[in-house]
Amino acid sequence: MHEMRKVNDNGHLTIGNLDTVYLAEKYGTPLFVYDVERIRKNARLFVDTFKKLKVKAQVAYASKAFSSIAMLQVARQEALSLDVVSEGELYTALQAAFPVEKIHMHGNNKSRKELEMAVQYNIGCIVVDNFYEIELLHDILVHQQKEMEVLLRVTPGIEAHTHDYILTGNEDSKFGFDLANGQAAKAFQKLQGFDRIHVKGLHCHIGSQIFETDGFIMAVRRLFQSLANWKQTYGFEAEVLNLGGGFGIQYTAEDEPLALDQYVKALVEEINSQVNTYEMNFPEIWIEPGRAIVGNAGITLYSVGSQKQIPNVRDYIAVDGGMTDNIRPALYQAKYDAVVANKATQPTTNEASVAGKCCESGDMLIWDISLPEVEAGDILAVFSTGAYGYSMSNHYNRFPKAAVVFVENGVDTLVIKRETYQDMIKNDLSYE
Ligand SMILES: *Cc1c(COP(=O)(O)O)cnc(C)c1O
């Protein structure tokens, strides 16, 4: 059973103590609903664990998971830092009055314009990804007469997948400088020649939806092997070590994620041991959770429409959204759990698959789930859609983007309006 499954006296699913059927009626469907208390709890578990361990840290919310003004205001209230990967995400952060010194910029192909904006607004750190970017950034800093702190994004040769990790010598990745083949050291050397760029440390991100600490521990060891060399060769010690994001969450009952503080404890313990081995100073630790902050805090509410029963094959239940608001099942066979929100206590006697309404056979949200008898007008609630749902939503078939509601302290607040058809055609120009 999904951890977010809570039911009221009417037998309706609730979120943040509010009736989801009421929310669906009030705002229409498809609708994203976030339990803001849950977002805060997730954020605090990371932040407070570092505090308890007395480790200087930044917990940077990876805003690509879900970026909106309201969300970034909550991140700011929780004293998180922020990762942005584009001008658009940076613009949103500025609109949310996010403190610029706590914003970090990522990207494997940052444009001149993006870097110019980052420098102009004095963001805290740029995670430098490639040699082209070094030249570009230097040139911009000279033009604007500024300086910038950077981390070097490195690929430590560890690829973590949900339940295992793969060690590779030379990593085949579009991101970052390879540690094993010496690219990272070369980048570091090159940066020594640019006095406006200050290397604060290293960054790596080994994957997503990770359920074990082993991959992170391996990554820390690899980073320290290189740092030990760099200390000897260049007299360099990292002030900051950024271990990225990727902390796993529960999508379905099969997923058994670690409590978020477990990752922090494992990281701190391993870094402590490495620091002692190599006689180095303990660096500031940065992490970049996206999914683990917002993923399980969000659900999507849909209205059920048509059904198709294929005898001896399967039953399809179609809802009023699909790959336009949740592309993850189509993109990487992501699995989700759902309940019929208005029949949350009824026995789940029916095997069915949940289809979207896009003109695409791959537009399926859930294959083979047990639900009660379903009829048109029922509200289907899909769990754990808070990350990479709205942020990946698109206009395929010209469906307007869904609305987003925050609930907290028993109050529901619309934080992103449902798109209108006028919104949809606002950039279209006539050709006659
Ligand atoms: C995507 C990404 C994250 C966030 O990943 P989650 O799995 O959502 O925690 C953090 N850092 C970097 C560099 C990323 O690309």
The ligand as a Gaussian input file, in Angstrom:
#p B3LYP/6-31G(d) Opt

LIG

0 1
 C       18.686000      15.450000     -12.088000
 C       19.789000      15.884000     -11.235000
 C       19.604000      15.976000      -9.848000
 C       18.339000      15.567000      -9.163000
 O       18.097000      14.189000      -9.301000
 P       16.963000      13.496000      -8.431000
 O       16.989000      12.076000      -8.896000
 O       15.685000      14.174000      -8.766000
 O       17.324000      13.654000      -7.003000
 C       20.645000      16.476000      -9.085000
 N       21.812000      16.857000      -9.654000
 C       22.021000      16.781000     -10.986000
 C       23.300000      17.233000     -11.537000
 C       21.027000      16.285000     -11.816000
 O       21.249000      16.198000     -13.122000

